[in-house]
C-alpha cells in the first residue's frame, strides 16, 4: 500500500534519511565466512544494481538533468499512488527548476506498481508511458497521468483514459501507441523495475534513492516536502 511513512533509520543533514538496504552493500572484508569469490560476486551484484538504478528504463525515457550532476535521485513510484501524486503536484516542479535544470541533480523515475489489482491498472499506466516515449513524449505523458490522478483503484486508469492522455500530450501516431499497448511491448520493462525495487528492499511508494558521488546510497521513504530534498542535496554539495 502506498504511504507517507517517515524513514526507518539514521539522521543525515538534519532530516530522516535511511541508508539503502543491504542489497547495495558489499559484505565486510572482516567477515570470516566470506570467500574471495563470494566477495567478487557480491561486488558484481552491487555494481549491477547501481547500474540499473542509474540507467533509464528505456532509451526513450531519459533522465532529467545533467549526466555530470553530483546527485542522482531515483524515484520509485506508482501512477495510482496517492502520495506519489501529491509529491508530483507539490514538490517535483520546484525540485526540477531549482536543482535539475541548474545541473545539480539528475532525476529518474522507475515504476513500482504496488497498487495493481487484477486489472493491472498501475502497470498498464506505466507501460503506456513507455509507448508514449516511443514518440518522444515520455515526461509529458508521465506528468499528464499524475496530474489526472483520481485515486487508488477507483477505475480511472482505463484503456480509454490512457489513450486520451496520449492525445492530450500530442502523441501523433495513435495506432502505433495503441498497438504498443496491445502487444505488451513494455510489460517486461515494468516488471524489471518492480523486481529491482523489491530486490533492494523497497515496500512503499514513493521511495527516493539518492546516489551521491563518493557516498553510500541513501533512501528517503515517503512524500517528503521540498525542504527535505533541499537539505539532502545542499548537504551533498557542502561535503
Residue frames as a rotation matrix with the C-alpha (Angstrom) as fourth column:
UNK 1
0.578 0.816 0.000 0.00
0.816 -0.578 0.000 0.00
0.000 0.000 -1.000 0.00
UNK 2
-0.150 -0.612 0.777 1.34
0.508 -0.722 -0.470 3.39
0.848 0.324 0.419 -0.91
UNK 3
0.676 0.378 -0.632 2.01
0.729 -0.221 0.648 5.50
0.105 -0.899 -0.425 2.14
UNK 4
0.394 -0.564 0.726 3.67
-0.267 -0.826 -0.496 8.55
0.879 0.002 -0.476 3.59
UNK 5
0.898 -0.133 -0.420 5.90
0.422 0.531 0.735 6.75
0.125 -0.837 0.533 6.09
UNK 6
0.678 -0.709 0.192 8.76
-0.722 -0.692 -0.006 8.60
0.138 -0.135 -0.981 7.69
UNK 7
0.180 -0.777 -0.603 12.10
-0.597 0.401 -0.695 6.89
0.782 0.486 -0.391 7.36
UNK 8
0.867 0.238 -0.438 13.32
0.038 0.845 0.533 3.84
0.497 -0.479 0.723 9.19
UNK 9
0.420 -0.785 -0.456 16.83
0.883 0.468 0.007 4.71
0.208 -0.406 0.890 10.33
UNK 10
-0.247 -0.766 -0.594 19.56
0.926 -0.367 0.087 7.28
-0.285 -0.528 0.800 10.70
UNK 11
0.787 0.436 -0.436 19.56
0.353 -0.898 -0.262 11.07
-0.506 0.053 -0.861 10.62
UNK 12
-0.254 -0.846 0.468 21.56
0.940 -0.104 0.324 12.76
-0.225 0.523 0.822 7.87
UNK 13
-0.876 -0.222 0.428 21.92
0.331 -0.923 0.197 16.55
0.352 0.314 0.882 7.45
UNK 14
-0.890 0.450 0.068 19.05
-0.355 -0.593 -0.723 17.11
-0.285 -0.667 0.688 9.83
UNK 15
0.057 0.946 -0.320 16.39
-0.997 0.073 0.036 15.06
0.057 0.317 0.947 8.05
UNK 16
0.219 0.086 0.972 15.30
-0.407 0.913 0.012 11.45
-0.886 -0.399 0.235 8.34
UNK 17
0.423 -0.187 -0.887 17.22
-0.870 0.191 -0.455 9.53
0.255 0.963 -0.082 5.71
UNK 18
0.649 -0.146 0.746 18.00
-0.319 0.839 0.441 5.82
-0.691 -0.524 0.498 5.81
UNK 19
-0.513 -0.817 -0.265 20.95
-0.714 0.234 0.660 4.04
-0.477 0.527 -0.703 4.27
UNK 20
0.233 0.613 -0.755 19.69
-0.921 0.387 0.030 1.86
0.311 0.689 0.655 1.47
UNK 21
0.836 0.305 0.457 19.25
-0.492 0.786 0.375 -1.81
-0.245 -0.538 0.806 2.26
UNK 22
0.146 -0.855 0.497 21.94
-0.331 0.431 0.839 -4.45
-0.932 -0.287 -0.221 2.41
UNK 23
0.673 0.143 0.725 21.32
0.555 0.550 -0.624 -5.36
-0.488 0.823 0.291 -1.23
UNK 24
0.860 -0.368 0.354 23.54
0.053 -0.625 -0.779 -2.43
0.507 0.688 -0.518 -2.14
UNK 25
0.595 -0.646 0.479 26.19
-0.790 -0.360 0.496 -3.10
-0.148 -0.673 -0.724 0.48
UNK 26
0.190 -0.635 -0.749 29.34
-0.372 0.659 -0.653 -5.15
0.908 0.403 -0.111 -0.14
UNK 27
0.876 0.135 -0.463 29.94
0.322 0.549 0.771 -7.62
0.358 -0.825 0.437 2.73
UNK 28
0.753 -0.612 0.241 32.56
-0.632 -0.573 0.521 -6.54
-0.181 -0.545 -0.819 5.25
UNK 29
0.298 -0.730 -0.615 36.03
-0.491 0.435 -0.755 -7.81
0.819 0.527 -0.229 4.47
UNK 30
-0.550 -0.496 0.672 36.36
-0.823 0.186 -0.536 -8.85
0.140 -0.848 -0.511 8.12
UNK 31
0.477 0.816 0.326 33.56
-0.849 0.524 -0.070 -11.42
-0.228 -0.244 0.943 7.79
UNK 32
-0.400 -0.810 0.429 35.41
-0.670 0.578 0.466 -14.75
-0.625 -0.101 -0.774 8.18
UNK 33
-0.076 0.437 0.896 32.84
0.280 0.872 -0.401 -16.82
-0.957 0.220 -0.189 6.29
UNK 34
0.831 0.407 -0.380 33.00
-0.187 -0.439 -0.879 -14.68
-0.524 0.801 -0.288 3.15
UNK 35
0.175 -0.781 0.600 35.29
0.722 0.516 0.461 -16.10
-0.669 0.353 0.654 0.49
UNK 36
-0.656 -0.506 -0.561 37.09
-0.032 -0.724 0.689 -14.10
-0.754 0.470 0.458 -2.20
UNK 37
-0.888 0.360 0.286 34.74
0.387 0.251 0.887 -15.49
0.247 0.899 -0.362 -4.83
UNK 38
0.025 0.943 -0.333 31.72
1.000 -0.021 0.015 -14.55
0.007 -0.333 -0.943 -2.73
UNK 39
-0.047 -0.121 -0.992 33.04
0.358 -0.929 0.096 -11.03
-0.933 -0.350 0.087 -2.28
UNK 40
-0.928 -0.348 -0.128 33.61
-0.010 -0.322 0.947 -10.75
-0.371 0.880 0.296 -6.01
UNK 41
-0.574 0.787 0.225 30.08
0.716 0.349 0.605 -11.92
0.398 0.508 -0.764 -6.75
UNK 42
0.197 0.650 -0.734 28.64
0.900 -0.416 -0.128 -9.53
-0.388 -0.636 -0.667 -4.17
UNK 43
-0.413 -0.439 -0.798 30.62
0.104 -0.893 0.438 -6.63
-0.905 0.098 0.414 -5.60
UNK 44
-0.981 0.071 0.179 29.41
0.182 0.036 0.983 -7.51
0.063 0.997 -0.049 -9.08
UNK 45
-0.190 0.977 -0.097 25.82
0.957 0.206 0.205 -7.64
0.220 -0.054 -0.974 -7.80
UNK 46
0.113 0.161 -0.981 26.17
0.579 -0.813 -0.066 -4.20
-0.808 -0.560 -0.185 -6.22
UNK 47
-0.760 -0.477 -0.442 27.61
-0.080 -0.607 0.791 -2.82
-0.645 0.636 0.423 -9.45
UNK 48
-0.804 0.515 0.299 24.78
0.514 0.346 0.785 -4.35
0.301 0.784 -0.543 -11.47
UNK 49
0.122 0.890 -0.439 22.12
0.986 -0.158 -0.045 -2.89
-0.109 -0.427 -0.897 -9.18
UNK 50
-0.102 -0.240 -0.965 23.78
0.285 -0.937 0.203 0.52
-0.953 -0.255 0.164 -9.18
UNK 51
-0.966 -0.260 -0.011 23.97
0.045 -0.208 0.977 0.44
-0.256 0.943 0.213 -12.98
UNK 52
-0.426 0.887 0.177 20.26
0.832 0.308 0.461 -0.41
0.355 0.343 -0.870 -13.15
UNK 53
0.229 0.514 -0.827 19.43
0.819 -0.560 -0.122 2.45
-0.526 -0.649 -0.549 -10.81
UNK 54
-0.305 -0.481 -0.822 21.46
0.041 -0.869 0.493 4.96
-0.951 0.117 0.285 -12.81
UNK 55
-0.979 -0.131 0.157 20.15
0.144 0.105 0.984 3.85
-0.146 0.986 -0.084 -16.21
UNK 56
-0.381 0.888 -0.257 16.88
-0.898 -0.422 -0.128 4.99
-0.222 0.182 0.958 -17.81
UNK 57
0.028 0.479 0.877 14.37
-0.234 0.856 -0.460 2.15
-0.972 -0.192 0.136 -18.15
UNK 58
0.435 0.007 0.900 14.37
0.835 0.371 -0.407 2.63
-0.337 0.929 0.156 -21.92
UNK 59
-0.616 -0.751 0.236 16.30
0.781 -0.545 0.304 4.99
-0.100 0.372 0.923 -24.18
UNK 60
-0.352 0.557 0.752 13.15
0.434 -0.615 0.659 6.99
0.829 0.558 -0.025 -24.90
UNK 61
0.805 0.585 -0.092 12.56
0.328 -0.311 0.892 7.72
0.494 -0.749 -0.442 -21.21
UNK 62
-0.067 -0.989 0.135 15.70
0.395 -0.150 -0.906 9.72
0.916 -0.008 0.401 -20.41
UNK 63
-0.095 -0.092 -0.991 16.82
0.978 -0.194 -0.076 11.08
-0.186 -0.977 0.109 -17.09
UNK 64
0.845 0.287 0.451 16.15
0.339 -0.940 -0.037 14.74
0.413 0.184 -0.892 -16.45
UNK 65
0.858 -0.511 -0.051 19.22
-0.306 -0.589 0.748 16.88
-0.412 -0.627 -0.662 -15.83
UNK 66
0.355 -0.843 -0.404 22.94
-0.892 -0.175 -0.418 16.65
0.281 0.509 -0.814 -16.41
UNK 67
0.781 -0.175 -0.600 24.76
0.141 0.985 -0.104 13.33
0.609 -0.003 0.793 -16.58
UNK 68
-0.255 -0.967 0.012 27.57
0.316 -0.095 -0.944 15.10
0.914 -0.237 0.330 -14.69
UNK 69
0.375 0.470 0.799 25.44
-0.578 -0.555 0.598 16.03
0.725 -0.686 0.064 -11.67
UNK 70
-0.700 -0.667 0.254 26.92
-0.580 0.325 -0.747 15.01
0.416 -0.671 -0.614 -8.32
UNK 71
-0.629 0.576 0.522 23.50
-0.360 0.379 -0.852 13.86
-0.689 -0.724 -0.031 -7.10
UNK 72
-0.724 0.530 -0.441 21.19
-0.294 0.341 0.893 11.41
0.623 0.777 -0.091 -8.87
UNK 73
-0.547 0.653 0.523 17.71
-0.612 0.114 -0.783 10.90
-0.571 -0.748 0.338 -7.45
UNK 74
-0.848 0.330 -0.414 15.76
-0.105 0.662 0.742 7.82
0.519 0.673 -0.527 -8.50
UNK 75
-0.397 0.803 0.444 12.06
-0.869 -0.174 -0.462 7.87
-0.294 -0.569 0.768 -7.67
UNK 76
-0.947 0.290 -0.142 10.19
0.230 0.915 0.331 4.59
0.226 0.281 -0.933 -7.45
UNK 77
-0.674 0.736 -0.064 6.51
-0.556 -0.563 -0.612 5.34
-0.486 -0.377 0.788 -7.89
UNK 78
-0.623 0.645 0.442 3.08
0.718 0.696 -0.004 4.06
-0.311 0.315 -0.897 -8.84
UNK 79
-0.879 0.243 0.410 0.79
0.093 -0.756 0.648 6.12
0.467 0.608 0.642 -11.07
UNK 80
0.155 0.985 -0.077 -2.20
0.289 0.029 0.957 5.37
0.945 -0.170 -0.280 -8.82
UNK 81
-0.254 -0.365 -0.896 -0.37
0.927 0.173 -0.334 6.14
0.277 -0.915 0.294 -5.58
UNK 82
0.766 0.641 -0.039 -1.93
0.610 -0.708 0.356 8.96
0.201 -0.296 -0.934 -3.52
UNK 83
0.634 -0.558 -0.536 1.32
0.198 -0.553 0.810 10.24
-0.748 -0.619 -0.240 -2.05
UNK 84
-0.404 -0.714 0.572 3.15
0.781 0.056 0.622 9.94
-0.476 0.698 0.536 -5.37
UNK 85
0.153 0.579 0.801 0.51
0.855 -0.484 0.187 12.21
0.496 0.656 -0.569 -6.87
UNK 86
0.937 0.236 -0.257 0.81
0.343 -0.760 0.551 14.70
-0.066 -0.605 -0.794 -4.02
UNK 87
0.138 -0.957 -0.256 4.60
0.394 -0.184 0.901 14.77
-0.909 -0.225 0.351 -4.27
UNK 88
-0.383 -0.249 0.889 4.39
0.920 -0.013 0.393 15.22
-0.086 0.968 0.234 -8.02
UNK 89
0.383 0.659 0.648 1.96
0.701 -0.664 0.260 18.11
0.601 0.354 -0.716 -7.74
UNK 90
0.983 0.145 -0.115 3.58
0.182 -0.667 0.722 19.75
0.028 -0.731 -0.682 -4.72
UNK 91
0.527 -0.848 -0.061 7.34
-0.083 -0.123 0.989 19.21
-0.846 -0.516 -0.135 -5.00
UNK 92
0.268 -0.505 0.820 8.58
0.797 0.594 0.106 17.86
-0.541 0.626 0.562 -8.34
UNK 93
0.666 0.028 0.745 8.37
0.623 -0.569 -0.536 21.03
0.409 0.822 -0.397 -10.42
UNK 94
0.905 -0.352 0.239 10.20
-0.422 -0.806 0.414 23.12
0.047 -0.476 -0.878 -7.82
UNK 95
0.450 -0.756 0.475 12.88
0.032 0.546 0.837 20.46
-0.893 -0.361 0.270 -7.42
UNK 96
0.348 -0.278 0.895 13.36
0.912 0.320 -0.256 20.33
-0.215 0.906 0.365 -11.18
UNK 97
0.830 0.028 0.557 13.53
0.262 -0.901 -0.345 24.11
0.493 0.432 -0.755 -11.50
UNK 98
0.827 -0.458 0.326 15.97
-0.558 -0.600 0.573 24.63
-0.066 -0.656 -0.752 -8.63
UNK 99
0.177 -0.795 0.581 18.24
-0.513 0.430 0.743 21.61
-0.840 -0.429 -0.331 -8.90
UNK 100
0.263 -0.054 0.963 17.68
0.600 0.791 -0.119 19.60
-0.755 0.609 0.241 -12.09
UNK 101
0.836 0.144 0.530 17.61
0.533 -0.446 -0.719 22.48
0.133 0.883 -0.450 -14.54
UNK 102
0.798 -0.590 0.121 20.64
-0.602 -0.779 0.174 24.04
-0.009 -0.212 -0.977 -12.83
UNK 103
0.312 -0.699 -0.644 22.76
-0.448 0.489 -0.748 20.92
0.838 0.522 -0.160 -13.32
UNK 104
-0.361 -0.493 0.792 22.98
-0.917 0.035 -0.397 19.88
0.168 -0.869 -0.465 -9.68
UNK 105
-0.270 0.380 0.885 20.64
-0.417 0.782 -0.463 16.87
-0.868 -0.494 -0.053 -9.78
UNK 106
-0.763 0.144 -0.631 19.92
-0.526 0.429 0.734 14.11
0.376 0.892 -0.251 -12.27
UNK 107
-0.355 0.757 0.548 16.40
-0.703 0.170 -0.691 12.70
-0.616 -0.631 0.472 -11.84
UNK 108
-0.814 0.150 -0.561 14.98
-0.330 0.676 0.659 9.36
0.478 0.722 -0.501 -12.96
UNK 109
0.001 0.859 0.511 11.64
-0.964 0.136 -0.228 7.66
-0.265 -0.493 0.829 -12.44
UNK 110
-0.863 -0.187 -0.469 11.19
-0.320 0.921 0.222 3.90
0.390 0.341 -0.855 -12.16
UNK 111
0.041 0.996 -0.081 7.91
-0.656 0.088 0.750 2.06
0.754 0.022 0.657 -11.92
UNK 112
-0.983 -0.181 -0.014 6.91
-0.108 0.647 -0.754 0.30
0.146 -0.740 -0.656 -8.73
UNK 113
-0.378 0.925 -0.036 3.26
-0.579 -0.206 0.789 -0.68
0.722 0.318 0.614 -9.40
UNK 114
-0.986 -0.084 -0.141 2.32
0.057 0.627 -0.777 -1.89
0.154 -0.775 -0.613 -5.93
UNK 115
-0.490 0.872 0.012 -1.33
-0.566 -0.308 -0.765 -0.84
-0.663 -0.382 0.644 -6.29
UNK 116
-0.659 0.209 -0.722 -2.01
-0.630 0.371 0.682 -3.35
0.411 0.905 -0.113 -9.06
UNK 117
-0.049 0.673 0.738 -5.15
-0.574 0.586 -0.572 -5.44
-0.817 -0.452 0.357 -8.75
UNK 118
0.000 0.076 0.997 -6.41
0.479 0.875 -0.066 -7.96
-0.878 0.478 -0.037 -11.30
UNK 119
0.898 0.399 0.185 -6.84
0.353 -0.404 -0.844 -5.20
-0.262 0.823 -0.504 -13.89
UNK 120
0.023 -0.994 0.107 -3.12
0.966 0.050 0.253 -4.31
-0.257 0.098 0.962 -13.68
UNK 121
0.852 0.447 0.272 -4.05
0.512 -0.818 -0.261 -0.63
0.106 0.362 -0.926 -13.91
UNK 122
0.695 -0.647 -0.313 -0.82
-0.271 -0.639 0.720 0.70
-0.666 -0.416 -0.620 -12.41
UNK 123
-0.237 -0.800 0.551 1.32
0.306 0.477 0.824 -1.48
-0.922 0.364 0.132 -14.65
UNK 124
0.215 0.394 0.894 -0.76
0.966 0.052 -0.255 -0.58
-0.147 0.918 -0.370 -17.70
UNK 125
0.983 0.107 -0.150 -0.27
0.102 -0.994 -0.042 3.13
-0.153 0.026 -0.988 -17.00
UNK 126
0.253 -0.965 -0.072 3.47
-0.278 -0.144 0.950 2.53
-0.927 -0.221 -0.304 -16.72
UNK 127
-0.249 -0.299 0.921 3.53
0.712 0.589 0.384 0.60
-0.657 0.751 0.066 -19.99
UNK 128
0.662 0.585 0.469 1.58
0.749 -0.490 -0.446 3.42
-0.031 0.646 -0.763 -21.65
UNK 129
0.758 -0.434 -0.486 4.22
-0.205 -0.867 0.454 5.92
-0.619 -0.244 -0.747 -20.54
UNK 130
-0.305 -0.917 0.256 6.83
-0.022 0.276 0.961 3.95
-0.952 0.288 -0.104 -22.48
UNK 131
0.002 0.395 0.919 4.55
0.951 0.282 -0.123 3.68
-0.308 0.874 -0.376 -25.50
UNK 132
0.956 0.280 -0.091 4.37
0.255 -0.941 -0.221 7.48
-0.148 0.189 -0.971 -25.41
UNK 133
0.325 -0.921 -0.214 8.16
-0.241 -0.299 0.923 7.54
-0.915 -0.249 -0.319 -25.03
UNK 134
-0.117 -0.326 0.938 8.43
0.760 0.579 0.296 5.79
-0.640 0.747 0.180 -28.39
UNK 135
0.331 0.316 0.889 7.13
0.843 -0.522 -0.129 9.05
0.423 0.793 -0.439 -29.83
UNK 136
-0.536 -0.754 0.380 9.26
0.498 -0.645 -0.579 11.35
0.682 -0.121 0.721 -27.68
UNK 137
-0.008 0.666 0.746 6.59
-0.405 -0.684 0.607 12.11
0.914 -0.297 0.276 -25.10
UNK 138
-0.229 -0.088 -0.969 7.69
0.604 0.768 -0.213 10.22
0.763 -0.634 -0.123 -22.00
UNK 139
-0.863 -0.184 -0.470 7.89
0.502 -0.411 -0.761 13.03
-0.053 -0.893 0.448 -19.45
UNK 140
-0.737 0.672 0.065 4.88
-0.617 -0.710 0.340 14.82
0.275 0.210 0.938 -20.89
UNK 141
0.026 0.755 -0.655 2.85
-0.201 0.646 0.736 11.64
0.979 0.113 0.168 -20.53
UNK 142
-0.463 -0.314 -0.829 4.26
0.706 0.434 -0.559 10.92
0.535 -0.844 0.021 -17.08
UNK 143
-0.993 0.052 -0.108 3.21
0.022 -0.808 -0.589 14.36
-0.118 -0.587 0.801 -15.87
UNK 144
-0.483 0.866 -0.128 -0.21
-0.682 -0.280 0.676 14.10
0.550 0.414 0.726 -17.53
UNK 145
-0.070 0.453 -0.889 -1.04
0.285 0.863 0.417 10.83
0.956 -0.224 -0.189 -15.78
UNK 146
-0.617 -0.209 -0.759 -0.11
0.775 0.005 -0.631 12.20
0.135 -0.978 0.159 -12.36
UNK 147
-0.960 0.268 -0.079 -1.98
-0.248 -0.947 -0.202 15.48
-0.129 -0.174 0.976 -12.91
UNK 148
-0.303 0.884 -0.357 -5.06
-0.656 0.078 0.751 13.45
0.691 0.462 0.556 -13.95
UNK 149
-0.908 -0.185 -0.376 -4.98
0.099 0.778 -0.621 11.26
0.407 -0.601 -0.688 -10.83
UNK 150
-0.094 0.945 0.314 -8.36
-0.690 -0.289 0.664 10.29
0.718 -0.154 0.679 -9.36
UNK 151
0.428 0.252 0.868 -7.50
-0.883 0.320 0.343 7.93
-0.191 -0.913 0.360 -6.53
UNK 152
-0.715 -0.689 0.118 -6.18
-0.675 0.725 0.137 4.45
-0.180 0.018 -0.983 -5.89
UNK 153
-0.954 0.288 0.083 -8.06
0.300 0.913 0.277 1.69
0.004 0.289 -0.957 -7.69
UNK 154
-0.348 0.859 -0.375 -11.10
-0.095 -0.431 -0.898 3.85
-0.933 -0.277 0.231 -8.41
UNK 155
0.225 0.464 0.857 -11.32
0.701 0.534 -0.473 2.84
-0.677 0.707 -0.205 -12.06
UNK 156
0.704 0.075 -0.706 -9.90
-0.249 -0.905 -0.345 5.99
-0.665 0.419 -0.619 -13.65
UNK 157
-0.412 -0.861 -0.299 -7.00
-0.710 0.098 0.697 4.15
-0.571 0.500 -0.652 -15.29
UNK 158
0.469 0.596 0.652 -8.55
0.091 0.702 -0.707 2.52
-0.879 0.391 0.275 -18.34
UNK 159
-0.280 -0.521 0.806 -7.54
0.862 0.234 0.451 1.85
-0.423 0.821 0.383 -21.90
UNK 160
0.466 0.556 0.688 -9.74
0.801 -0.596 -0.061 4.79
0.376 0.579 -0.723 -22.93
UNK 161
0.965 -0.100 -0.244 -8.21
0.054 -0.832 0.552 7.21
-0.258 -0.546 -0.797 -20.42
UNK 162
0.121 -0.989 0.081 -4.66
0.320 0.116 0.940 6.17
-0.940 -0.088 0.331 -21.27
UNK 163
-0.208 -0.130 0.969 -5.32
0.977 0.011 0.211 6.78
-0.038 0.991 0.125 -24.95
UNK 164
0.780 0.526 0.339 -6.88
0.530 -0.843 0.090 10.16
0.333 0.110 -0.936 -24.15
UNK 165
0.668 -0.624 -0.405 -3.80
0.093 -0.471 0.877 11.16
-0.738 -0.624 -0.257 -22.13
UNK 166
-0.257 -0.785 0.564 -1.70
0.720 0.234 0.653 10.32
-0.645 0.574 0.505 -25.19
UNK 167
0.163 0.403 0.900 -3.84
0.899 -0.437 0.033 12.57
0.407 0.804 -0.434 -27.36
UNK 168
0.938 0.272 -0.215 -3.64
0.345 -0.803 0.485 15.32
-0.041 -0.530 -0.847 -24.73
UNK 169
0.364 -0.881 -0.302 0.18
-0.043 -0.340 0.940 15.38
-0.930 -0.329 -0.161 -24.90
UNK 170
0.546 -0.030 -0.837 0.18
-0.773 -0.405 -0.489 15.31
-0.324 0.914 -0.244 -28.69
UNK 171
-0.444 -0.513 0.735 1.20
-0.074 0.838 0.540 11.73
-0.893 0.185 -0.410 -29.34
UNK 172
-0.339 0.276 -0.900 0.73
-0.855 -0.490 0.172 11.84
-0.394 0.827 0.401 -33.11
UNK 173
-0.492 0.089 -0.866 0.60
-0.569 0.720 0.398 8.20
0.658 0.689 -0.304 -34.16
UNK 174
-0.072 0.558 0.827 -2.25
-0.974 0.140 -0.179 6.82
-0.215 -0.818 0.533 -32.09
UNK 175
0.826 0.331 -0.456 -2.43
-0.446 0.878 -0.171 3.48
0.344 0.345 0.873 -33.96
UNK 176
-0.022 -0.916 -0.401 1.22
-0.047 0.402 -0.915 2.91
0.999 -0.002 -0.052 -33.03
UNK 177
-0.582 -0.125 0.804 0.53
-0.756 -0.280 -0.591 3.88
0.299 -0.952 0.068 -29.40
UNK 178
0.390 0.835 0.389 -2.45
-0.903 0.429 -0.015 1.53
-0.179 -0.345 0.921 -29.20
UNK 179
0.707 -0.184 -0.683 -0.52
-0.245 0.842 -0.481 -1.24
0.663 0.507 0.550 -30.92
UNK 180
-0.413 -0.898 0.152 2.28
-0.381 0.018 -0.924 -0.82
0.827 -0.440 -0.350 -28.40
UNK 181
-0.346 0.374 0.860 -0.18
-0.923 0.025 -0.383 -1.35
-0.165 -0.927 0.337 -25.53
UNK 182
0.692 0.695 -0.196 -1.86
-0.722 0.675 -0.154 -4.28
0.025 0.248 0.968 -27.28
UNK 183
0.457 -0.584 -0.671 1.43
-0.214 0.659 -0.721 -6.06
0.863 0.473 0.176 -27.82
UNK 184
0.981 -0.140 -0.133 2.65
0.162 0.214 0.963 -5.74
-0.106 -0.967 0.232 -24.25
UNK 185
0.561 -0.803 0.202 5.88
0.195 -0.109 -0.975 -4.33
0.805 0.586 0.096 -25.63
UNK 186
-0.264 -0.709 0.654 6.97
-0.441 -0.514 -0.736 -2.88
0.858 -0.483 -0.177 -22.29
UNK 187
0.806 0.592 -0.019 5.43
-0.289 0.420 0.860 -5.37
0.518 -0.687 0.510 -19.86
UNK 188
0.535 -0.665 -0.521 8.86
0.746 0.661 -0.077 -6.82
0.396 -0.348 0.850 -19.07
UNK 189
-0.391 -0.669 0.632 10.38
0.265 -0.739 -0.619 -3.36
0.882 -0.075 0.466 -18.55
UNK 190
0.167 0.553 0.816 7.79
-0.692 -0.524 0.497 -2.52
0.703 -0.648 0.295 -15.90
UNK 191
0.942 0.170 -0.289 8.24
0.039 0.799 0.600 -5.91
0.333 -0.576 0.746 -14.25
UNK 192
0.120 -0.977 -0.176 12.02
0.733 0.207 -0.648 -5.46
0.670 -0.051 0.741 -14.21
UNK 193
-0.394 -0.212 0.894 11.61
-0.271 -0.903 -0.334 -2.12
0.878 -0.374 0.299 -12.42
UNK 194
0.616 0.688 0.384 9.24
-0.625 0.130 0.770 -3.72
0.479 -0.714 0.510 -9.91
UNK 195
0.807 -0.356 -0.471 11.68
0.451 0.886 0.104 -6.58
0.381 -0.296 0.876 -9.30
UNK 196
-0.231 -0.918 0.323 14.55
0.422 -0.393 -0.817 -4.10
0.877 -0.052 0.478 -8.88
UNK 197
-0.044 0.297 0.954 12.59
-0.668 -0.719 0.193 -2.22
0.743 -0.629 0.230 -6.22
UNK 198
0.904 0.423 0.059 11.85
-0.340 0.630 0.698 -5.43
0.259 -0.651 0.713 -4.33
UNK 199
0.541 -0.751 -0.378 15.45
0.569 0.658 -0.494 -6.61
0.619 0.052 0.783 -4.63
UNK 200
-0.547 -0.756 0.360 16.70
0.234 -0.551 -0.801 -3.57
0.804 -0.354 0.478 -2.71
UNK 201
-0.705 0.224 -0.673 14.03
0.708 0.271 -0.652 -3.85
0.036 -0.936 -0.350 -0.05
UNK 202
-0.897 0.429 0.112 11.54
-0.420 -0.903 0.091 -1.18
0.140 0.034 0.990 -1.10
UNK 203
-0.707 0.691 -0.147 7.98
0.707 0.695 -0.130 -1.65
0.012 -0.196 -0.981 0.12
UNK 204
0.212 0.791 -0.573 6.23
0.652 -0.552 -0.520 1.70
-0.728 -0.264 -0.633 -0.31
UNK 205
-0.353 -0.258 0.899 5.72
0.859 -0.470 0.203 4.49
0.370 0.844 0.387 -2.81
UNK 206
0.789 -0.608 -0.090 7.06
-0.202 -0.119 -0.972 6.98
0.581 0.785 -0.217 -3.36
UNK 207
0.695 -0.709 -0.119 10.58
0.415 0.260 0.872 5.96
-0.587 -0.655 0.475 -2.42
UNK 208
0.907 -0.419 -0.027 13.59
-0.316 -0.639 -0.702 8.03
0.277 0.645 -0.712 -3.44
UNK 209
0.605 -0.794 -0.057 17.15
0.737 0.532 0.416 6.75
-0.301 -0.294 0.907 -3.71
UNK 210
0.876 -0.426 -0.227 19.90
-0.450 -0.891 -0.066 9.36
-0.174 0.160 -0.972 -3.55
UNK 211
0.610 -0.756 0.238 23.03
0.789 0.608 -0.089 8.30
-0.078 0.242 0.967 -5.38
UNK 212
0.941 -0.323 -0.101 25.66
-0.305 -0.939 0.162 10.84
-0.147 -0.122 -0.982 -4.37
UNK 213
0.572 -0.780 -0.254 29.14
-0.034 0.287 -0.957 10.60
0.820 0.556 0.138 -5.84
UNK 214
-0.433 -0.899 0.066 31.57
-0.210 0.029 -0.977 9.22
0.876 -0.437 -0.201 -3.27
UNK 215
-0.559 0.304 0.772 28.89
-0.825 -0.105 -0.556 8.41
-0.088 -0.947 0.309 -0.69
UNK 216
-0.908 0.326 0.262 26.76
0.272 0.936 -0.223 5.45
-0.317 -0.131 -0.939 0.34
UNK 217
-0.602 0.765 0.230 23.36
0.125 -0.194 0.973 5.39
0.789 0.614 0.021 -1.41
UNK 218
-0.946 0.325 0.002 20.60
-0.089 -0.253 -0.963 6.80
-0.313 -0.911 0.268 0.76
UNK 219
-0.558 0.825 0.084 16.87
0.665 0.385 0.640 6.08
0.496 0.413 -0.764 0.88
UNK 220
-0.895 0.446 0.027 14.16
-0.391 -0.750 -0.533 8.66
-0.217 -0.488 0.845 1.51
UNK 221
-0.792 0.609 -0.044 10.84
0.573 0.766 0.292 6.92
0.212 0.206 -0.955 2.02
UNK 222
0.005 0.900 -0.436 7.61
0.870 -0.219 -0.443 8.83
-0.494 -0.377 -0.784 1.58
UNK 223
0.288 0.237 0.928 6.28
0.784 -0.614 -0.087 12.06
0.549 0.753 -0.363 0.07
UNK 224
-0.044 -0.408 -0.912 8.53
0.865 -0.473 0.169 14.43
-0.500 -0.781 0.373 1.96
UNK 225
0.859 0.425 -0.286 8.32
0.273 -0.853 -0.446 18.16
-0.433 0.305 -0.848 1.26
UNK 226
0.762 -0.552 0.339 10.70
0.173 -0.330 -0.928 20.19
0.624 0.766 -0.156 -0.86
UNK 227
0.579 -0.549 0.603 12.63
-0.781 -0.585 0.218 21.31
0.233 -0.597 -0.768 2.22
UNK 228
0.652 -0.330 0.682 13.74
-0.187 0.802 0.567 17.73
-0.734 -0.498 0.461 2.91
UNK 229
0.707 -0.384 0.594 15.16
0.707 0.417 -0.572 17.29
-0.028 0.824 0.566 -0.59
UNK 230
0.749 -0.400 0.529 16.78
-0.166 -0.885 -0.435 20.71
0.642 0.238 -0.729 -0.31
UNK 231
0.622 -0.508 0.596 18.62
-0.730 -0.102 0.676 19.71
-0.282 -0.855 -0.434 2.86
UNK 232
0.605 -0.393 0.693 19.87
0.287 0.919 0.270 16.42
-0.743 0.036 0.668 1.44
UNK 233
0.690 -0.319 0.649 21.05
0.672 -0.049 -0.739 17.97
0.267 0.947 0.181 -1.83
UNK 234
0.712 -0.431 0.555 22.65
-0.402 -0.898 -0.181 21.01
0.576 -0.095 -0.812 -0.23
UNK 235
0.671 -0.459 0.583 24.34
-0.495 0.308 0.813 18.71
-0.553 -0.833 -0.021 2.28
UNK 236
0.664 -0.413 0.623 25.81
0.625 0.764 -0.159 16.66
-0.410 0.495 0.766 -0.55
UNK 237
0.577 -0.437 0.690 27.29
0.472 -0.511 -0.718 19.75
0.666 0.740 -0.089 -2.15
UNK 238
0.743 -0.304 0.596 28.59
-0.597 -0.703 0.385 21.06
0.302 -0.642 -0.704 1.17
UNK 239
0.775 -0.428 0.464 30.59
-0.068 0.674 0.735 17.90
-0.628 -0.602 0.494 1.86
